[in-house]
Amino acid sequence: MTPVAQMGHSPRIVQGMEIVNPMGKAGMDPKSEKALRREIVEKGLEALQTEVKDSTLFERSKRVESD
């Protein structure tokens, strides 16, 4: 969904996981999925507190999705 948001000139784009599970990942153990969800929410809060002029992508780290 990130490319669609960029084409639509969304000011703040927070990277999720997948189209069907934007706030999680099927098959992850609950503890890991909770950590992933927390990271996405925290990145969203960071995006809201950041002034932007153009479409800005806020990427999450890749450390949580290893499961």
MOBEL-V163179 format. One record per pair of residues at least 12 apart in sequence whose C-alpha atoms are under 6 Angstrom apart, sorted by the first residue. I is the first residue (numbers start at 1). J is the second residue. Records with the same first field share a line. If there is no record, write none. Layout:
I: J, J
//
This chain:
9: 55
10: 55
11: 54, 55, 56
12: 55, 56
13: 57, 58
14: 44, 58
15: 59
23: 37
28: 67
36: 64
//
